[in-house]
């Protein structure tokens, strides 16, 4: 069962509770990424920490409370600040000096909104190393002056996938490219989106050259009264570009779509044709088939789509592919569906096997630690 934490107070208080009550998950993350950096990037943890420190100045200028929250996590978990910083810069560390063995999350993200349906629903599978199922935390973050956040993350990381009380939600697809910068790590960009009261504010936090590496940020926003939209900016060190979504449908997986961004970055995903692109086409097929059959599209429909096992192991509901290189073997670790119009979400930890079920994320009468 996923560890649920309600975090409130100052940024440092929020971080301290994260580290203290999520210490086991933080240590799991540190163990996982120390092994991965050594195995795939051929660097030890001390070098990973040094690489993370190159982003510190940019983060301080971007939002100093993020530094304070990471310091709090380190104090609560009894580890060094540099350890937590390295976790939050882990995508940038993995992408630096690409030599054909970088690793990246795999996932399928979907959004459907007006004019296809009257609500704003987004969801995704997060596909990654199966050991990281033991690092997962479900956080409710209450920081004065900012929206309340509901987020699924890895222990020690302050930004990932979720939604907030203002109706802003985000799904995330990692991208493997050949360049990065020393600006703000993308996982902190995810948190900045979730800290936002509106879509305009969210985009302002990730536009231009603020992000250190490339990623897909699928962002939904519902301001109430049936007014909602989903947009899909691909972010990069060279600026952002919107992709897809003109008809109220969005799908993104793990390859670059923007021709503008491709002018500055090279897509280094060696499995984009036989995995990422096929998952994208399959998700689009499922959406279009549902529409053609005039079937309803709601949270249950999303659950069905995200549980799809067509073309396994490289299916939307992903399984480890034993034929792939070790660094690219991943499986669905969690699946989430967010109805931003209703401000509710459903979470399934693990794949759609062994009777794993989606559960509504609710903080009322839960077993969360406060």
C-alpha positions in Angstrom: 0.0 0.0 0.0 1.3 3.4 -0.9 2.5 5.7 1.9 0.1 8.7 2.2 1.4 11.9 3.7 -0.3 15.2 4.4 2.3 17.9 4.5 1.7 21.5 5.7 3.4 24.5 7.1 6.5 26.3 5.7 8.5 24.9 2.8 11.0 23.6 5.3 8.2 22.0 7.4 6.7 20.4 4.4 10.1 18.9 3.4 11.0 17.8 7.0 7.7 15.8 7.3 8.3 14.3 3.8 11.8 13.1 4.8 10.8 12.0 8.3 7.6 10.1 7.5 8.8 9.0 4.1 12.4 8.1 5.1 12.1 4.5 3.8 11.0 5.7 0.4 13.7 8.4 0.3 16.4 5.8 1.0 14.9 3.5 -1.6 15.2 6.3 -4.2 18.8 7.0 -3.2 19.7 3.3 -3.5 18.0 3.0 -6.9 19.6 6.0 -8.5 23.1 5.4 -7.1 23.0 2.0 -8.9 21.5 3.4 -12.1 24.0 6.3 -12.3 26.9 3.9 -11.8 25.6 1.2 -14.1 24.5 3.4 -17.0 26.4 6.7 -16.7 29.6 5.1 -15.2 29.7 7.7 -12.4 29.7 7.3 -8.7 27.3 9.1 -6.3 29.8 11.8 -5.5 29.9 12.8 -9.1 26.1 12.7 -9.4 26.0 15.2 -6.5 28.5 17.4 -8.2 26.4 17.4 -11.4 23.3 18.3 -9.4 25.0 21.3 -7.8 25.4 22.9 -11.3 21.7 23.6 -11.1 21.7 25.2 -7.7 22.0 28.9 -8.7 19.2 28.5 -11.2 16.9 26.9 -8.7 17.6 29.6 -6.1 16.7 32.3 -8.6 13.6 30.3 -9.8 12.0 29.6 -6.4 14.1 29.6 -3.2 11.3 27.7 -1.3 12.2 24.6 -3.4 15.7 24.7 -1.9 14.2 25.1 1.6 11.9 22.1 1.0 14.7 19.9 -0.2 16.8 21.0 2.8 13.9 19.9 5.0 13.7 16.5 3.3 17.4 16.0 3.9 17.1 16.9 7.6 14.0 14.7 8.1 15.5 11.7 6.4 19.0 12.1 7.9 20.8 12.5 4.6 22.8 15.3 2.9 21.1 18.1 1.0 23.2 17.2 -2.0 21.7 13.7 -2.0 18.2 15.2 -2.3 19.2 17.7 -4.9 20.7 14.8 -7.0 17.3 13.0 -6.8 15.5 16.1 -8.1 18.0 16.5 -10.9 18.2 12.8 -11.7 16.9 13.3 -15.3 19.5 15.9 -16.0 22.2 13.7 -14.5 21.1 10.8 -16.6 21.0 12.9 -19.8 24.4 14.5 -19.4 27.1 13.3 -21.8 24.8 10.9 -23.6 26.7 7.8 -24.8 23.9 5.5 -25.8 23.1 4.2 -22.3 21.0 7.0 -20.8 17.8 5.9 -19.1 14.5 7.6 -19.1 11.0 7.0 -17.7 8.6 5.5 -20.2 4.9 6.3 -20.1 1.7 7.0 -22.0 -0.2 10.2 -21.2 -3.7 10.9 -22.4 -6.1 13.9 -22.2 -9.6 14.3 -23.4 -11.6 17.5 -23.0 -13.9 19.8 -24.9 -15.1 19.6 -27.6 -14.9 15.8 -27.4 -16.4 15.6 -23.9 -17.7 18.2 -21.5 -15.2 17.5 -18.7 -11.4 17.8 -18.5 -9.8 14.4 -17.8 -6.1 13.6 -18.0 -4.2 10.4 -17.0 -1.1 8.4 -17.5 0.8 5.3 -16.7 4.3 5.8 -15.3 6.6 3.1 -16.5 9.9 2.7 -14.8 12.1 0.3 -12.8 9.9 -2.1 -10.8 12.0 -1.5 -7.7 10.7 2.1 -7.5 7.3 0.9 -6.6 8.7 0.8 -3.1 9.7 4.5 -3.3 6.2 5.8 -4.1 4.6 8.5 -2.0 1.1 10.0 -2.2 1.4 13.5 -1.0 -1.2 16.2 -0.1 0.7 19.4 0.2 -0.8 22.5 1.9 1.3 25.6 1.5 -0.2 29.0 2.4 -0.7 31.2 -0.6 -0.6 28.3 -3.0 -3.2 25.7 -4.1 -3.4 22.4 -2.3 -1.6 19.7 -4.2 -2.3 16.0 -4.6 0.8 14.4 -6.1 2.3 10.9 -6.7 6.1 11.1 -6.5 9.2 9.1 -5.7 10.7 9.5 -2.2 12.8 12.6 -1.9 11.5 14.3 -5.1 9.4 17.4 -4.7 7.8 17.4 -8.1 6.0 14.8 -10.3 2.5 13.9 -11.4 -0.8 15.2 -9.9 -3.3 18.0 -9.7 -4.2 20.9 -7.4 -7.3 22.6 -5.9 -7.3 25.3 -8.6 -7.9 22.7 -11.3 -4.4 22.5 -12.7 -3.1 18.9 -13.4 0.0 17.6 -15.0 1.2 14.4 -16.7 4.8 13.8 -17.6 6.7 12.0 -20.3 10.5 12.0 -20.2 12.4 12.5 -23.4 16.0 11.4 -24.2 17.9 14.0 -26.1 21.5 15.0 -26.7 21.6 18.3 -24.8 20.9 19.9 -21.5 21.6 23.1 -19.7 22.4 24.2 -16.1 18.9 25.7 -15.6 16.0 24.3 -13.6 15.6 20.5 -13.5 12.4 19.3 -15.1 11.0 17.7 -12.0 11.1 21.1 -10.3 9.2 22.5 -13.3 6.5 19.9 -12.6 6.2 21.2 -9.1 6.1 24.8 -10.3 3.1 23.9 -12.5 1.3 22.3 -9.6 2.1 25.4 -7.5 0.1 27.5 -10.0 -3.4 28.9 -9.7 -4.0 29.0 -13.4 -2.9 27.7 -16.8 -1.3 31.0 -17.6 0.8 31.0 -14.4 1.8 27.3 -15.0 3.0 28.0 -18.5 5.0 31.1 -17.3 7.0 28.8 -15.1 8.2 26.5 -17.9 8.4 28.7 -21.0 11.5 30.1 -22.6 14.8 28.5 -21.6 14.0 27.9 -17.9 14.0 24.1 -18.1 17.3 22.3 -18.1 16.3 19.3 -20.3 13.6 18.2 -22.6 10.3 16.6 -21.5 6.6 16.5 -22.3 4.4 18.4 -19.9 0.7 17.5 -20.6 -1.2 20.1 -18.6 -5.0 20.1 -18.0 -6.9 23.0 -16.5 -10.5 23.3 -15.5 -11.6 26.6 -14.0 -15.2 25.4 -13.3 -18.6 25.8 -15.0 -17.6 23.5 -17.7 -14.6 25.6 -18.9 -11.6 23.4 -19.4 -8.7 22.7 -21.7 -5.6 20.5 -22.1 -2.4 21.6 -23.7 0.8 19.7 -24.3 4.0 21.8 -24.2 7.2 20.1 -24.9 9.8 21.9 -22.8 13.5 22.1 -23.6 16.6 24.2 -22.9 15.8 26.1 -26.1 12.2 27.0 -25.4 8.8 25.3 -25.5 6.3 24.3 -28.3 2.8 23.1 -28.1 2.0 19.8 -29.8 -1.4 18.3 -30.7 -4.8 18.8 -29.0 -6.8 20.9 -31.5 -9.8 18.5 -31.3 -9.8 18.0 -27.5 -7.7 14.9 -27.6 -4.0 14.6 -26.6 -1.6 11.6 -26.5 2.1 11.7 -25.7 4.6 9.0 -25.1 8.4 9.2 -25.1 9.6 10.8 -28.3 9.9 14.4 -29.5 7.0 15.7 -31.6 7.8 19.3 -32.1 9.7 20.1 -35.3 10.8 23.4 -33.8 12.5 21.7 -30.9 14.0 19.1 -33.2 16.0 21.9 -34.8 18.0 22.3 -31.6 17.8 18.8 -30.1 18.3 15.3 -31.4 15.8 12.6 -30.2 18.0 9.8 -28.8 15.3 7.3 -27.9 16.5 4.3 -29.8 13.1 2.5 -29.2 10.9 5.3 -30.5 9.7 3.4 -33.6 9.1 0.0 -31.9 7.8 1.2 -28.5 7.0 4.8 -28.0 5.4 5.5 -31.4 3.4 2.3 -31.3 2.0 3.1 -27.8 1.0 6.6 -29.0 -0.7 5.2 -32.1 -2.5 2.5 -30.0 -3.8 5.1 -27.5 -5.1 7.3 -30.4 -6.7 4.2 -31.9 -8.5 3.4 -28.6 -9.8 7.0 -28.3 -11.0 7.2 -31.9 -12.7 3.8 -31.7 -14.5 4.8 -28.5 -15.7 8.0 -30.3 -16.7 6.1 -33.5 -18.7 3.7 -31.4 -20.4 6.6 -29.6 -19.4 5.2 -26.3 -19.0 7.5 -23.2 -15.6 8.8 -22.2 -15.2 9.1 -18.5 -12.8 8.0 -15.7 -13.7 4.3 -16.3 -12.8 4.7 -20.0 -9.4 6.0 -19.1 -8.8 3.1 -16.7 -9.6 0.7 -19.6 -7.3 2.5 -22.0 -4.4 2.6 -19.5 -4.9 -1.1 -18.8 -4.6 -2.0 -22.5 -2.2 -4.9 -23.1 -2.1 -4.9 -26.9 1.4 -5.6 -28.3 2.7 -6.6 -24.8 5.3 -6.3 -23.5 5.5 -2.9 -25.2 1.9 -2.1 -24.5 0.3 0.9 -22.9 0.1 -1.2 -19.7 3.8 -1.9 -20.0 5.7 -5.1 -19.1 9.4 -5.6 -18.8 10.8 -6.5 -22.2 13.5 -9.2 -21.7 14.8 -8.6 -25.2 15.6 -5.0 -24.6 18.9 -3.8 -23.2 18.8 -3.9 -19.4 18.8 -0.1 -19.1 15.5 0.1 -21.1 13.6 -2.7 -19.3 10.7 -1.1 -17.5 7.1 -1.8 -16.5 4.1 0.2 -15.4 4.7 1.2 -11.7 1.6 3.3 -11.3 -1.4 4.5 -13.2 -3.4 7.7 -12.5 -6.6 9.2 -13.9 -7.5 12.8 -12.9 -10.9 14.4 -13.5 -10.0 18.0 -13.1 -13.6 19.2 -13.5 -14.6 17.2 -10.4 -11.2 17.6 -8.6 -10.9 13.8 -8.1 -8.4 11.2 -9.1 -8.0 7.5 -9.2 -4.7 5.7 -8.6 -3.5 2.2 -9.3 -0.2 1.1 -8.0 1.4 -1.6 -10.2 0.2 -3.1 -13.5 -3.4 -4.3 -14.2 -2.6 -7.7 -12.9 -3.0 -9.5 -9.6 -6.3 -7.8 -8.9 -4.6 -4.3 -8.7 -7.5 -1.9 -8.7 -7.8 1.9 -9.1 -8.7 3.6 -5.8 -10.2 7.1 -5.5 -7.6 9.4 -3.9 -9.4 10.9 -0.9 -8.0 12.6 2.1 -11.2 12.2 4.2 -11.2 9.2 6.5 -7.9 8.0 5.0 -4.9 6.4 6.8 -2.7 9.3 5.8 0.0 10.5 8.2 -0.3 14.2 9.1 
